[in-house]
C-alpha cells in the first residue's frame, strides 16, 4: 500500500486540525496500513497453501485408481512381505517384551497374563473387539498404567517407574487417536513440544530463547528421511489436512530415534488416499528398524503392513497369526471366540 503523506498532511491542514491531532491521525493511518498489509500477506499465504492442497488432492495414488481395491493393492506393494523377511525379523533384536502382564480395575479383570514381543523392524498388529484390553495394554507399555502383575522390558530394560516420561526415556513413543497436537503451533514446533531446543545454556531454563532454526532443520530432516509430504513445516497445524496432521504426529514419534512406536487407529478418520500415505509411512518406519505396534479395526490396513497380528479377547491373548487373506477368518474367529 502506497501512502502520500503530503496529501494527508495538506488535507488535515485544510480541515484546520491542530498539529497534535495531526500526529495522532497519521499514526492511526500507519497502524491501519500495517494491519491491512499483514492481513493481505496472511491471505496470500493461505491462498497458496489451499492451491497446493488442491493440486495434491488432484493427484491420484499410483495406478490411477482410488478405492478399497486400489488401497489393498497399494498396501501389498508397500510391504511385499516374504517368508524370508518374516524369518529375518524373527531373528532380530527384541525391542519390547511383555511377560504375564495383568491389570485389574476394581472387580474388572482387564488384562490377564498377556505375553507378547516386538522385534526391531517389525509391525505388530494388536487386534480385538472393543473392550478386549488393547488400550489398557498400550497404556501399560507407555507408562500410563502400572500393571498389577508381570513385567515389561523395553530394549532389555525393565520398566519400573510407570510414567509416560519414563517410558519415553526408554524409547517408547505413542501416537493416540486424537494425535495430541497443538493446533495453534507450527508443525516443527509440535515436533519439539516439551523438548524445545533453547539457549543460551547459562540462562535459567525459563529465560532461554527457543532456537527455531535448529528445530526447523531437524524436523525437515526427519520429514525428508521418512519421505513425508508436508508442504510447509512453518504452517500452523490447524491449517493442515487430516493426513498431514497424522503424518506430523507419526513423524514426531520417530523424530528422536525411538525404537518403539505405538499407533492407535492411525487411519480411523482418514480417506483412502490419506490412509495409503500413512500406511507407506508405517512401512518406512519398519525399514528403519523401528518396532511398530499398530492398533486398527481395518483388516485391509493390517494385511497391508503388519508382519504379525496378536488378537486379544477379554484381556487375554486369544491367538497369533500372520495377516493375510487366508488367515482373515481365523482372526475373526479369535476375536469372537468361535
N, C-alpha and C positions, 0 to 999 in steps of 0.2 A: 504494500500500500504506500503510494507516494503522497505526501502532505506538503503543501506550500505554506510554510509558516508565515510568510509575508502577507498572504491573503487573509489568513486567520487574524493576524495582528491588526491589519487595516480594518477588517470587519468589526473587531472589538472596539477599535477607536471610534468608528462611525457610530456605534451604539453608545458611545460615551461611558464605557465601563472603565473603572479605575484600574491602575497597574496591578494592584494586589489581586483583584478578581480575574484580571487577565492571566496572571501566572497560574491561578487555580484552574481556569478553563483550559489553558494549554496543557497543564498536567493531566487533566481528565481526558483530553483528546489523545494524549500519548498512551495512557493506560488502556483506553478503548482500542486504539490501533494495535497495541501489542497483543491484547486478548483476541482480537479478530485474526491476527496473524497466527497465533498459537492454535486457534480453532481450525483455521484453514489447513495448517500443516497436519494436524491430527486427522482431519477429514481425508486428506490426500493419502496418509499412511493407511488408514482403514480401507479406503477405496482400492489401493494397490493390493492390500492383503486379501480383500474379497475377490478381486480378479484372479489372484494366484490360486485361491481355493477353488474357484470355478474351473480354472484350467486343470487343476489337479483332479477334481471330481469328474471332469470330462474324459480323462484318460482311463480306459478300461484296464483291468488286470491282464496279465499275459494270457494270450489265447483269444482275447477279444470278447469273451463271454462273461456275463455276470449272472450268477445263480448258484444254488446249492451244489449242483453237479460240478460247476467250474471250481467252486471252493474246494471240494474234496479232491479234485484232480490237482489243483494247485498245491494243496497241502501235501499230497503224496510226492509231488515234485520237490517241495521244500525238504522233506525228510529223506525220501528214497532209502528207507531203512532196510538193512540186510541182515541175515544171520551173523555175518562177520562183525558187523557193527555192534550187535547185541552181545556177542561173545567178547568183544574188546571192552565194552562198557562194564561187563560183569567182572572184569579183572582190574578195573580202575580203582583208584583210591576212594575209600568210603568218606563222604562228606558229612553225612548225618546218620546216626544210629539211635533209633528209638527202641527201648527194651522194656517190655512188660509194663507199659505206662497205663495207669488207671486214674480216673478223676471222678469224684462224686460231688454233686451239689445237693446237700440235704439228703433226702431219701432217693434221689435220682442218680443212678449209676450211668454217667455219660460216656466214659471210656473204661474199658475192661480188658487189661492185658494186651494192649496194642504193641505190635512189633513191626518195624519196617526200617529199611535202609535206603539211602540215596547216594549214588556214586557220582564222581566228577564227570561232567558231560552228559548226564542222564536227565531225561524229562520223565518224572514220575507223576502219573495222573492219580489224584485222590478222588475216588468216586463214592457215591452213596446218595440215598434219598435224603430229603430234609429231615433233620433230627438224628442223622446217623452218627454224628460226632465229629464231622470234618472240621468245622470251625473251632471247636474246643481243642482238637488235636493241634491245629495250626497255632492257636493262641498259646498252647503249652510250649511248642517249639520256639515261638517268637518271644517268649518270656512274659506274656501277659498273665497266664495262669501257672500256678505251681502244681505239678501232678501229686496226687496222694501216694502213689506207688510208682516204682520203676525209675529208670534213668534216661536222660537224653544227652548224647555226646555229639558235639559239633567239631569236626576236624580233629577228633581224638580227645577233646577237652570236655569234661562233664559240665553241664550247665547246673550250677549250684545256687546262684542268686537269680531268682526269676523276676527279671525286669527287662522291658524292651531294650533299654540302653545296654545291658549286659549281653543280651543275645546279639545285638548289633555289633558290639565289640568283637564277638566271636565270629562274625561274618554272616549273620542271618538278616536278610532284607525282605520285608513283607510289603506287598502291594495289595491293599484291601480293595473291595469293590467300589468304595466311594473315592478311591485314589488318594485322598488326603493331600490335595494340592492347594496352595494359596492362590486363589484366582486373581487377586489384585497384584500379585508379584509377577515379574518377568520369568520366563521359563528357566533361564540359567540361575536365577535367584532361588527357584524352587529346588534345584539340584543341591544347593548348599544350605537349605533351611535347617537351622540348628547346628551347622558345621561351617559357618561363614569364615572365609579367609579374610583376616583383618590385621591391621598394623598401625603404627609400629609396635613391635613387641614390648618395648619398655613402658608403654602406657598401660594403665589398668584396663581390664578386658572391656568394661562398659564404655570406655572413651576411645577405643580404636576405631579406625575407619575401614569400611569394607573395601576390599580390593576387587572391584567389579571386573576389571580387565583380566585378572588371573582366573577368576571363577568362570568368566565367559569363555576363555580359551580352553580351559579344562573341559567344560561342558560341551563345547563344539567338538573337541577331540573324541569324547565318548560317543556323541551322536554320530559322527562320521564313521567311527570304528564299528558301530552297530548297523550302519547303513540305514539310519532312520531319516525319514523325510520330514523335517521341521523347518519351514522356510526361514523363520527369524526367531532366534532364541531371545531376542530383546522384546518380543511381544508379550503382553500380559497373557497369562493362561486363559483368562476369561474370553479372549477373542479367538481361541483355537477350537478346532473341531474335536469331536469325541475321540476320534482315532489319534489325533495329535496329542491330546491330553494323556491318553493311555500310553502312548509311546514315550512321552516325557516321564511318566511315573515309572515305567519299566526301566528306562534308561537310567533314571536316578538311582534305582535299586542296584544297577550294575556299575554305577559311576565310581564306586570306591572299592572295586575288586572284591566284592562279596562272593564267597564260594558257594553260597546257597541263596536262591531267590524263590520266594513263595508268592504265587499269583492266585488271588481269589477271584474267580469268574472274570478274567480279563476281557472277554469278548461279549459279556452279557448284554450290554447296552449299545453295541456297535452294529453297523450294517455289514453286508457281505464283504465289500471292498476293504473296509477298515479292519474287519476281523482277519482277513487274509494278511494284511500288513502286520498285525500283532502276532499271528502265527509264525510269520517269517522271522520276526524279532526273537521269538522264543527259540526257534531253531538255531539262530545265530548265537544266542547265549550259550546253548549247549555245545556248539562247536568251539566256543572259547573256554571249555572245560568248567563251566558253571553248572552246578546242580540245580534243577528246577523242580519245584512241586507245583503242579497245575491242578487247581480245583475247577471243575467245569461240569455242567449238565449236558453239554453238547457233545455227543459221541463222535460226530464227524470231526470236530476240532481235536478231540482226544486221539482219534485214529491218525490224524494228520501229523502230529508232532511227538506223541508220547512213546517212549520205549517200553515202559511197563505201566500197569494200572493196578492199584490196590483198592479193593472195594470194602467199605465199612458198612456194617449193618448193626444197629442198636449198640454202638460203641465197641464192636469187636471187628477184627479183620475177617471178613466172610470169604475172601479169596483173592488170588493174584493171577493176572493174565497178561499176555502180550496183546495190546489192542490191535484189532483187525476185523474185517468183515466176518471172518469165520468164527471169531470169539465174541461177537456182539451179543448174541443170545445168551452166551454164558455169563457175560457181565450183568445183563438184565436179571438172569436167574439168581445171581449172587445178591443183587440189590433187593429183590422181593422175597428172597428166602425159599425159592422153589427148588 
